[in-house]
Amino acid sequence: MSDEYVTISAKIKGRTARAVLFDVGDTVSRGAWVPRSCLHGADDQKIDKARLDDELELRVREWIAEREGLL
């Protein structure tokens, strides 16, 4: 399991205090919930400023990006 970050481009479909729901187009049909603890700190702050359906480039932990099909 890698602690490295990878960059993804994804739409924000929902968020809670602990996780973010991403829609990355055809890659994930139902979306993928990612814990905020798996996001780069600066990108977690971007999510709080974004509106739903905004598309952002974000850094997430490689292992969860692979597990959730975000790559």
PDB file with one MODEL, atoms N, CA, C and O in Angstrom:
MODEL        1
ATOM      1  N   MET A   1       0.848  -1.177   0.000  1.00  0.00           N
ATOM      2  CA  MET A   1       0.000   0.000   0.000  1.00  0.00           C
ATOM      3  C   MET A   1       0.893   1.239   0.000  1.00  0.00           C
ATOM      4  O   MET A   1       1.770   1.378   0.852  1.00  0.00           O
ATOM      5  N   SER A   2       0.668   2.127  -0.947  1.00  0.00           N
ATOM      6  CA  SER A   2       1.508   3.298  -1.104  1.00  0.00           C
ATOM      7  C   SER A   2       0.894   4.509  -0.409  1.00  0.00           C
ATOM      8  O   SER A   2      -0.312   4.740  -0.491  1.00  0.00           O
ATOM      9  N   ASP A   3       1.732   5.273   0.272  1.00  0.00           N
ATOM     10  CA  ASP A   3       1.288   6.529   0.875  1.00  0.00           C
ATOM     11  C   ASP A   3       1.514   7.714  -0.055  1.00  0.00           C
ATOM     12  O   ASP A   3       1.309   8.863   0.337  1.00  0.00           O
ATOM     13  N   GLU A   4       1.937   7.436  -1.287  1.00  0.00           N
ATOM     14  CA  GLU A   4       2.169   8.496  -2.256  1.00  0.00           C
ATOM     15  C   GLU A   4       0.824   9.070  -2.718  1.00  0.00           C
ATOM     16  O   GLU A   4      -0.209   8.403  -2.659  1.00  0.00           O
ATOM     17  N   TYR A   5       0.869  10.322  -3.178  1.00  0.00           N
ATOM     18  CA  TYR A   5      -0.321  10.955  -3.748  1.00  0.00           C
ATOM     19  C   TYR A   5      -0.303  10.819  -5.260  1.00  0.00           C
ATOM     20  O   TYR A   5       0.761  10.799  -5.880  1.00  0.00           O
ATOM     21  N   VAL A   6      -1.495  10.724  -5.851  1.00  0.00           N
ATOM     22  CA  VAL A   6      -1.666  10.793  -7.297  1.00  0.00           C
ATOM     23  C   VAL A   6      -2.680  11.899  -7.565  1.00  0.00           C
ATOM     24  O   VAL A   6      -3.512  12.210  -6.713  1.00  0.00           O
ATOM     25  N   THR A   7      -2.606  12.482  -8.739  1.00  0.00           N
ATOM     26  CA  THR A   7      -3.536  13.550  -9.103  1.00  0.00           C
ATOM     27  C   THR A   7      -4.672  12.964  -9.926  1.00  0.00           C
ATOM     28  O   THR A   7      -4.449  12.220 -10.882  1.00  0.00           O
ATOM     29  N   ILE A   8      -5.883  13.310  -9.541  1.00  0.00           N
ATOM     30  CA  ILE A   8      -7.063  12.895 -10.298  1.00  0.00           C
ATOM     31  C   ILE A   8      -7.854  14.141 -10.676  1.00  0.00           C
ATOM     32  O   ILE A   8      -7.725  15.187 -10.041  1.00  0.00           O
ATOM     33  N   SER A   9      -8.662  14.020 -11.704  1.00  0.00           N
ATOM     34  CA  SER A   9      -9.603  15.063 -12.082  1.00  0.00           C
ATOM     35  C   SER A   9     -10.989  14.492 -11.831  1.00  0.00           C
ATOM     36  O   SER A   9     -11.352  13.459 -12.394  1.00  0.00           O
ATOM     37  N   ALA A  10     -11.765  15.163 -10.985  1.00  0.00           N
ATOM     38  CA  ALA A  10     -13.053  14.590 -10.590  1.00  0.00           C
ATOM     39  C   ALA A  10     -14.057  15.682 -10.263  1.00  0.00           C
ATOM     40  O   ALA A  10     -13.695  16.789  -9.865  1.00  0.00           O
ATOM     41  N   LYS A  11     -15.332  15.341 -10.443  1.00  0.00           N
ATOM     42  CA  LYS A  11     -16.417  16.237 -10.041  1.00  0.00           C
ATOM     43  C   LYS A  11     -16.819  15.912  -8.609  1.00  0.00           C
ATOM     44  O   LYS A  11     -16.850  14.751  -8.203  1.00  0.00           O
ATOM     45  N   ILE A  12     -17.124  16.955  -7.859  1.00  0.00           N
ATOM     46  CA  ILE A  12     -17.590  16.808  -6.489  1.00  0.00           C
ATOM     47  C   ILE A  12     -19.108  16.607  -6.537  1.00  0.00           C
ATOM     48  O   ILE A  12     -19.839  17.484  -6.995  1.00  0.00           O
ATOM     49  N   LYS A  13     -19.568  15.466  -6.070  1.00  0.00           N
ATOM     50  CA  LYS A  13     -21.005  15.166  -6.088  1.00  0.00           C
ATOM     51  C   LYS A  13     -21.636  15.261  -4.698  1.00  0.00           C
ATOM     52  O   LYS A  13     -22.856  15.357  -4.568  1.00  0.00           O
ATOM     53  N   GLY A  14     -20.812  15.233  -3.681  1.00  0.00           N
ATOM     54  CA  GLY A  14     -21.323  15.350  -2.320  1.00  0.00           C
ATOM     55  C   GLY A  14     -20.161  15.421  -1.348  1.00  0.00           C
ATOM     56  O   GLY A  14     -19.030  15.081  -1.696  1.00  0.00           O
ATOM     57  N   ARG A  15     -20.440  15.863  -0.128  1.00  0.00           N
ATOM     58  CA  ARG A  15     -19.388  15.920   0.883  1.00  0.00           C
ATOM     59  C   ARG A  15     -19.999  15.923   2.267  1.00  0.00           C
ATOM     60  O   ARG A  15     -21.106  16.412   2.490  1.00  0.00           O
ATOM     61  N   THR A  16     -19.247  15.369   3.176  1.00  0.00           N
ATOM     62  CA  THR A  16     -19.587  15.407   4.592  1.00  0.00           C
ATOM     63  C   THR A  16     -18.345  15.904   5.318  1.00  0.00           C
ATOM     64  O   THR A  16     -17.343  16.235   4.685  1.00  0.00           O
ATOM     65  N   ALA A  17     -18.408  15.957   6.621  1.00  0.00           N
ATOM     66  CA  ALA A  17     -17.244  16.381   7.396  1.00  0.00           C
ATOM     67  C   ALA A  17     -16.106  15.373   7.285  1.00  0.00           C
ATOM     68  O   ALA A  17     -14.948  15.725   7.509  1.00  0.00           O
ATOM     69  N   ARG A  18     -16.423  14.117   6.941  1.00  0.00           N
ATOM     70  CA  ARG A  18     -15.407  13.060   6.948  1.00  0.00           C
ATOM     71  C   ARG A  18     -15.059  12.476   5.586  1.00  0.00           C
ATOM     72  O   ARG A  18     -14.048  11.784   5.464  1.00  0.00           O
ATOM     73  N   ALA A  19     -15.875  12.737   4.545  1.00  0.00           N
ATOM     74  CA  ALA A  19     -15.632  12.107   3.243  1.00  0.00           C
ATOM     75  C   ALA A  19     -16.178  12.973   2.110  1.00  0.00           C
ATOM     76  O   ALA A  19     -16.978  13.884   2.319  1.00  0.00           O
ATOM     77  N   VAL A  20     -15.709  12.650   0.892  1.00  0.00           N
ATOM     78  CA  VAL A  20     -16.134  13.364  -0.311  1.00  0.00           C
ATOM     79  C   VAL A  20     -16.580  12.335  -1.343  1.00  0.00           C
ATOM     80  O   VAL A  20     -15.929  11.307  -1.530  1.00  0.00           O
ATOM     81  N   LEU A  21     -17.698  12.621  -2.013  1.00  0.00           N
ATOM     82  CA  LEU A  21     -18.197  11.757  -3.076  1.00  0.00           C
ATOM     83  C   LEU A  21     -17.745  12.332  -4.409  1.00  0.00           C
ATOM     84  O   LEU A  21     -18.087  13.460  -4.764  1.00  0.00           O
ATOM     85  N   PHE A  22     -16.964  11.534  -5.145  1.00  0.00           N
ATOM     86  CA  PHE A  22     -16.441  11.940  -6.443  1.00  0.00           C
ATOM     87  C   PHE A  22     -17.170  11.217  -7.555  1.00  0.00           C
ATOM     88  O   PHE A  22     -17.529  10.048  -7.419  1.00  0.00           O
ATOM     89  N   ASP A  23     -17.388  11.921  -8.664  1.00  0.00           N
ATOM     90  CA  ASP A  23     -17.844  11.324  -9.910  1.00  0.00           C
ATOM     91  C   ASP A  23     -16.746  11.602 -10.926  1.00  0.00           C
ATOM     92  O   ASP A  23     -16.446  12.760 -11.218  1.00  0.00           O
ATOM     93  N   VAL A  24     -16.153  10.560 -11.458  1.00  0.00           N
ATOM     94  CA  VAL A  24     -15.070  10.755 -12.424  1.00  0.00           C
ATOM     95  C   VAL A  24     -15.485  10.256 -13.802  1.00  0.00           C
ATOM     96  O   VAL A  24     -14.687   9.653 -14.520  1.00  0.00           O
ATOM     97  N   GLY A  25     -16.731  10.512 -14.164  1.00  0.00           N
ATOM     98  CA  GLY A  25     -17.209  10.146 -15.493  1.00  0.00           C
ATOM     99  C   GLY A  25     -17.444   8.658 -15.624  1.00  0.00           C
ATOM    100  O   GLY A  25     -17.998   8.019 -14.730  1.00  0.00           O
ATOM    101  N   ASP A  26     -17.013   8.109 -16.760  1.00  0.00           N
ATOM    102  CA  ASP A  26     -17.269   6.706 -17.069  1.00  0.00           C
ATOM    103  C   ASP A  26     -16.488   5.748 -16.171  1.00  0.00           C
ATOM    104  O   ASP A  26     -16.833   4.570 -16.085  1.00  0.00           O
ATOM    105  N   THR A  27     -15.452   6.229 -15.508  1.00  0.00           N
ATOM    106  CA  THR A  27     -14.621   5.343 -14.697  1.00  0.00           C
ATOM    107  C   THR A  27     -15.390   4.785 -13.508  1.00  0.00           C
ATOM    108  O   THR A  27     -15.251   3.606 -13.181  1.00  0.00           O
ATOM    109  N   VAL A  28     -16.199   5.613 -12.862  1.00  0.00           N
ATOM    110  CA  VAL A  28     -16.953   5.177 -11.690  1.00  0.00           C
ATOM    111  C   VAL A  28     -18.407   5.554 -11.923  1.00  0.00           C
ATOM    112  O   VAL A  28     -18.758   6.733 -11.878  1.00  0.00           O
ATOM    113  N   SER A  29     -19.247   4.569 -12.171  1.00  0.00           N
ATOM    114  CA  SER A  29     -20.635   4.864 -12.533  1.00  0.00           C
ATOM    115  C   SER A  29     -21.456   5.356 -11.352  1.00  0.00           C
ATOM    116  O   SER A  29     -22.335   6.200 -11.524  1.00  0.00           O
ATOM    117  N   ARG A  30     -21.183   4.842 -10.150  1.00  0.00           N
ATOM    118  CA  ARG A  30     -21.968   5.247  -8.983  1.00  0.00           C
ATOM    119  C   ARG A  30     -21.263   6.308  -8.149  1.00  0.00           C
ATOM    120  O   ARG A  30     -21.853   6.843  -7.210  1.00  0.00           O
ATOM    121  N   GLY A  31     -20.055   6.611  -8.464  1.00  0.00           N
ATOM    122  CA  GLY A  31     -19.286   7.543  -7.658  1.00  0.00           C
ATOM    123  C   GLY A  31     -18.448   6.789  -6.643  1.00  0.00           C
ATOM    124  O   GLY A  31     -18.595   5.579  -6.470  1.00  0.00           O
ATOM    125  N   ALA A  32     -17.576   7.511  -5.980  1.00  0.00           N
ATOM    126  CA  ALA A  32     -16.671   6.893  -5.011  1.00  0.00           C
ATOM    127  C   ALA A  32     -16.527   7.818  -3.808  1.00  0.00           C
ATOM    128  O   ALA A  32     -16.160   8.984  -3.952  1.00  0.00           O
ATOM    129  N   TRP A  33     -16.816   7.292  -2.628  1.00  0.00           N
ATOM    130  CA  TRP A  33     -16.601   8.044  -1.397  1.00  0.00           C
ATOM    131  C   TRP A  33     -15.148   7.887  -0.985  1.00  0.00           C
ATOM    132  O   TRP A  33     -14.640   6.769  -0.896  1.00  0.00           O
ATOM    133  N   VAL A  34     -14.482   9.000  -0.735  1.00  0.00           N
ATOM    134  CA  VAL A  34     -13.079   8.995  -0.318  1.00  0.00           C
ATOM    135  C   VAL A  34     -12.982   9.743   1.008  1.00  0.00           C
ATOM    136  O   VAL A  34     -13.433  10.884   1.108  1.00  0.00           O
ATOM    137  N   PRO A  35     -12.404   9.121   2.016  1.00  0.00           N
ATOM    138  CA  PRO A  35     -12.226   9.825   3.298  1.00  0.00           C
ATOM    139  C   PRO A  35     -11.354  11.067   3.113  1.00  0.00           C
ATOM    140  O   PRO A  35     -10.381  11.044   2.360  1.00  0.00           O
ATOM    141  N   ARG A  36     -11.702  12.121   3.787  1.00  0.00           N
ATOM    142  CA  ARG A  36     -10.915  13.349   3.702  1.00  0.00           C
ATOM    143  C   ARG A  36      -9.488  13.132   4.185  1.00  0.00           C
ATOM    144  O   ARG A  36      -8.580  13.851   3.769  1.00  0.00           O
ATOM    145  N   SER A  37      -9.281  12.162   5.048  1.00  0.00           N
ATOM    146  CA  SER A  37      -7.930  11.872   5.537  1.00  0.00           C
ATOM    147  C   SER A  37      -7.029  11.329   4.433  1.00  0.00           C
ATOM    148  O   SER A  37      -5.811  11.274   4.602  1.00  0.00           O
ATOM    149  N   CYS A  38      -7.612  10.931   3.308  1.00  0.00           N
ATOM    150  CA  CYS A  38      -6.831  10.412   2.172  1.00  0.00           C
ATOM    151  C   CYS A  38      -6.555  11.482   1.122  1.00  0.00           C
ATOM    152  O   CYS A  38      -5.955  11.193   0.086  1.00  0.00           O
ATOM    153  N   LEU A  39      -6.982  12.707   1.378  1.00  0.00           N
ATOM    154  CA  LEU A  39      -6.737  13.828   0.472  1.00  0.00           C
ATOM    155  C   LEU A  39      -5.554  14.646   0.965  1.00  0.00           C
ATOM    156  O   LEU A  39      -5.293  14.708   2.166  1.00  0.00           O
ATOM    157  N   HIS A  40      -4.844  15.268   0.045  1.00  0.00           N
ATOM    158  CA  HIS A  40      -3.790  16.211   0.411  1.00  0.00           C
ATOM    159  C   HIS A  40      -4.463  17.379   1.142  1.00  0.00           C
ATOM    160  O   HIS A  40      -5.535  17.823   0.732  1.00  0.00           O
ATOM    161  N   GLY A  41      -3.856  17.870   2.200  1.00  0.00           N
ATOM    162  CA  GLY A  41      -4.460  18.922   3.024  1.00  0.00           C
ATOM    163  C   GLY A  41      -4.907  20.147   2.257  1.00  0.00           C
ATOM    164  O   GLY A  41      -6.001  20.658   2.494  1.00  0.00           O
ATOM    165  N   ALA A  42      -4.078  20.629   1.338  1.00  0.00           N
ATOM    166  CA  ALA A  42      -4.439  21.814   0.554  1.00  0.00           C
ATOM    167  C   ALA A  42      -5.633  21.528  -0.349  1.00  0.00           C
ATOM    168  O   ALA A  42      -6.463  22.410  -0.569  1.00  0.00           O
ATOM    169  N   ASP A  43      -5.729  20.319  -0.870  1.00  0.00           N
ATOM    170  CA  ASP A  43      -6.851  19.972  -1.746  1.00  0.00           C
ATOM    171  C   ASP A  43      -8.133  19.777  -0.950  1.00  0.00           C
ATOM    172  O   ASP A  43      -9.220  20.045  -1.461  1.00  0.00           O
ATOM    173  N   ASP A  44      -8.027  19.319   0.279  1.00  0.00           N
ATOM    174  CA  ASP A  44      -9.202  19.207   1.143  1.00  0.00           C
ATOM    175  C   ASP A  44      -9.819  20.591   1.341  1.00  0.00           C
ATOM    176  O   ASP A  44     -11.042  20.721   1.377  1.00  0.00           O
ATOM    177  N   GLN A  45      -8.999  21.606   1.469  1.00  0.00           N
ATOM    178  CA  GLN A  45      -9.503  22.974   1.611  1.00  0.00           C
ATOM    179  C   GLN A  45     -10.184  23.453   0.330  1.00  0.00           C
ATOM    180  O   GLN A  45     -11.163  24.196   0.395  1.00  0.00           O
ATOM    181  N   LYS A  46      -9.675  23.036  -0.839  1.00  0.00           N
ATOM    182  CA  LYS A  46     -10.309  23.388  -2.121  1.00  0.00           C
ATOM    183  C   LYS A  46     -11.731  22.851  -2.185  1.00  0.00           C
ATOM    184  O   LYS A  46     -12.629  23.508  -2.713  1.00  0.00           O
ATOM    185  N   ILE A  47     -11.929  21.652  -1.644  1.00  0.00           N
ATOM    186  CA  ILE A  47     -13.244  21.022  -1.697  1.00  0.00           C
ATOM    187  C   ILE A  47     -14.259  21.828  -0.905  1.00  0.00           C
ATOM    188  O   ILE A  47     -15.410  21.955  -1.322  1.00  0.00           O
ATOM    189  N   ASP A  48     -13.847  22.376   0.234  1.00  0.00           N
ATOM    190  CA  ASP A  48     -14.766  23.179   1.036  1.00  0.00           C
ATOM    191  C   ASP A  48     -15.197  24.445   0.313  1.00  0.00           C
ATOM    192  O   ASP A  48     -16.293  24.950   0.552  1.00  0.00           O
ATOM    193  N   LYS A  49     -14.353  24.961  -0.563  1.00  0.00           N
ATOM    194  CA  LYS A  49     -14.669  26.186  -1.312  1.00  0.00           C
ATOM    195  C   LYS A  49     -15.429  25.891  -2.609  1.00  0.00           C
ATOM    196  O   LYS A  49     -16.058  26.788  -3.171  1.00  0.00           O
ATOM    197  N   ALA A  50     -15.378  24.654  -3.084  1.00  0.00           N
ATOM    198  CA  ALA A  50     -16.004  24.290  -4.361  1.00  0.00           C
ATOM    199  C   ALA A  50     -17.510  24.107  -4.208  1.00  0.00           C
ATOM    200  O   ALA A  50     -18.016  23.842  -3.117  1.00  0.00           O
ATOM    201  N   ARG A  51     -18.210  24.255  -5.324  1.00  0.00           N
ATOM    202  CA  ARG A  51     -19.638  23.954  -5.375  1.00  0.00           C
ATOM    203  C   ARG A  51     -19.821  22.541  -5.906  1.00  0.00           C
ATOM    204  O   ARG A  51     -18.941  22.009  -6.582  1.00  0.00           O
ATOM    205  N   LEU A  52     -20.954  21.938  -5.602  1.00  0.00           N
ATOM    206  CA  LEU A  52     -21.239  20.614  -6.149  1.00  0.00           C
ATOM    207  C   LEU A  52     -21.215  20.686  -7.669  1.00  0.00           C
ATOM    208  O   LEU A  52     -21.659  21.673  -8.256  1.00  0.00           O
ATOM    209  N   ASP A  53     -20.701  19.649  -8.300  1.00  0.00           N
ATOM    210  CA  ASP A  53     -20.522  19.509  -9.747  1.00  0.00           C
ATOM    211  C   ASP A  53     -19.332  20.290 -10.291  1.00  0.00           C
ATOM    212  O   ASP A  53     -19.076  20.245 -11.494  1.00  0.00           O
ATOM    213  N   ASP A  54     -18.594  21.009  -9.437  1.00  0.00           N
ATOM    214  CA  ASP A  54     -17.338  21.607  -9.892  1.00  0.00           C
ATOM    215  C   ASP A  54     -16.349  20.479 -10.155  1.00  0.00           C
ATOM    216  O   ASP A  54     -16.295  19.504  -9.406  1.00  0.00           O
ATOM    217  N   GLU A  55     -15.571  20.617 -11.217  1.00  0.00           N
ATOM    218  CA  GLU A  55     -14.524  19.635 -11.507  1.00  0.00           C
ATOM    219  C   GLU A  55     -13.196  20.195 -11.032  1.00  0.00           C
ATOM    220  O   GLU A  55     -12.813  21.309 -11.387  1.00  0.00           O
ATOM    221  N   LEU A  56     -12.500  19.407 -10.226  1.00  0.00           N
ATOM    222  CA  LEU A  56     -11.238  19.834  -9.630  1.00  0.00           C
ATOM    223  C   LEU A  56     -10.148  18.814  -9.898  1.00  0.00           C
ATOM    224  O   LEU A  56     -10.416  17.625 -10.073  1.00  0.00           O
ATOM    225  N   GLU A  57      -8.911  19.297  -9.926  1.00  0.00           N
ATOM    226  CA  GLU A  57      -7.768  18.391  -9.908  1.00  0.00           C
ATOM    227  C   GLU A  57      -7.332  18.286  -8.458  1.00  0.00           C
ATOM    228  O   GLU A  57      -7.053  19.293  -7.809  1.00  0.00           O
ATOM    229  N   LEU A  58      -7.275  17.060  -7.955  1.00  0.00           N
ATOM    230  CA  LEU A  58      -7.001  16.822  -6.543  1.00  0.00           C
ATOM    231  C   LEU A  58      -5.938  15.752  -6.369  1.00  0.00           C
ATOM    232  O   LEU A  58      -5.777  14.872  -7.215  1.00  0.00           O
ATOM    233  N   ARG A  59      -5.221  15.839  -5.267  1.00  0.00           N
ATOM    234  CA  ARG A  59      -4.246  14.808  -4.919  1.00  0.00           C
ATOM    235  C   ARG A  59      -4.845  13.908  -3.848  1.00  0.00           C
ATOM    236  O   ARG A  59      -5.263  14.365  -2.785  1.00  0.00           O
ATOM    237  N   VAL A  60      -4.875  12.621  -4.157  1.00  0.00           N
ATOM    238  CA  VAL A  60      -5.391  11.624  -3.211  1.00  0.00           C
ATOM    239  C   VAL A  60      -4.339  10.525  -3.042  1.00  0.00           C
ATOM    240  O   VAL A  60      -3.465  10.348  -3.890  1.00  0.00           O
ATOM    241  N   ARG A  61      -4.441   9.804  -1.946  1.00  0.00           N
ATOM    242  CA  ARG A  61      -3.517   8.695  -1.715  1.00  0.00           C
ATOM    243  C   ARG A  61      -3.677   7.669  -2.833  1.00  0.00           C
ATOM    244  O   ARG A  61      -4.791   7.331  -3.232  1.00  0.00           O
ATOM    245  N   GLU A  62      -2.554   7.188  -3.324  1.00  0.00           N
ATOM    246  CA  GLU A  62      -2.557   6.267  -4.459  1.00  0.00           C
ATOM    247  C   GLU A  62      -3.371   5.006  -4.175  1.00  0.00           C
ATOM    248  O   GLU A  62      -4.109   4.544  -5.046  1.00  0.00           O
ATOM    249  N   TRP A  63      -3.252   4.450  -2.987  1.00  0.00           N
ATOM    250  CA  TRP A  63      -3.921   3.180  -2.684  1.00  0.00           C
ATOM    251  C   TRP A  63      -5.431   3.301  -2.755  1.00  0.00           C
ATOM    252  O   TRP A  63      -6.101   2.381  -3.224  1.00  0.00           O
ATOM    253  N   ILE A  64      -5.982   4.420  -2.297  1.00  0.00           N
ATOM    254  CA  ILE A  64      -7.450   4.546  -2.340  1.00  0.00           C
ATOM    255  C   ILE A  64      -7.912   4.895  -3.749  1.00  0.00           C
ATOM    256  O   ILE A  64      -8.997   4.488  -4.163  1.00  0.00           O
ATOM    257  N   ALA A  65      -7.101   5.643  -4.487  1.00  0.00           N
ATOM    258  CA  ALA A  65      -7.453   5.937  -5.881  1.00  0.00           C
ATOM    259  C   ALA A  65      -7.539   4.647  -6.687  1.00  0.00           C
ATOM    260  O   ALA A  65      -8.444   4.478  -7.504  1.00  0.00           O
ATOM    261  N   GLU A  66      -6.599   3.742  -6.455  1.00  0.00           N
ATOM    262  CA  GLU A  66      -6.628   2.447  -7.142  1.00  0.00           C
ATOM    263  C   GLU A  66      -7.834   1.615  -6.682  1.00  0.00           C
ATOM    264  O   GLU A  66      -8.546   1.038  -7.504  1.00  0.00           O
ATOM    265  N   ARG A  67      -8.053   1.561  -5.376  1.00  0.00           N
ATOM    266  CA  ARG A  67      -9.145   0.750  -4.840  1.00  0.00           C
ATOM    267  C   ARG A  67     -10.508   1.208  -5.338  1.00  0.00           C
ATOM    268  O   ARG A  67     -11.384   0.387  -5.610  1.00  0.00           O
ATOM    269  N   GLU A  68     -10.688   2.531  -5.457  1.00  0.00           N
ATOM    270  CA  GLU A  68     -11.985   3.082  -5.859  1.00  0.00           C
ATOM    271  C   GLU A  68     -12.109   3.289  -7.358  1.00  0.00           C
ATOM    272  O   GLU A  68     -13.130   3.794  -7.825  1.00  0.00           O
ATOM    273  N   GLY A  69     -11.089   2.908  -8.126  1.00  0.00           N
ATOM    274  CA  GLY A  69     -11.148   3.029  -9.583  1.00  0.00           C
ATOM    275  C   GLY A  69     -11.062   4.452 -10.086  1.00  0.00           C
ATOM    276  O   GLY A  69     -11.644   4.781 -11.120  1.00  0.00           O
ATOM    277  N   LEU A  70     -10.343   5.304  -9.368  1.00  0.00           N
ATOM    278  CA  LEU A  70     -10.238   6.711  -9.750  1.00  0.00           C
ATOM    279  C   LEU A  70      -9.093   6.999 -10.704  1.00  0.00           C
ATOM    280  O   LEU A  70      -8.972   8.121 -11.196  1.00  0.00           O
ATOM    281  N   LEU A  71      -8.263   6.026 -10.971  1.00  0.00           N
ATOM    282  CA  LEU A  71      -7.118   6.229 -11.877  1.00  0.00           C
ATOM    283  C   LEU A  71      -7.464   5.808 -13.294  1.00  0.00           C
ATOM    284  O   LEU A  71      -6.625   5.907 -14.189  1.00  0.00           O
TER     285      LEU A  71
ENDMDL
END
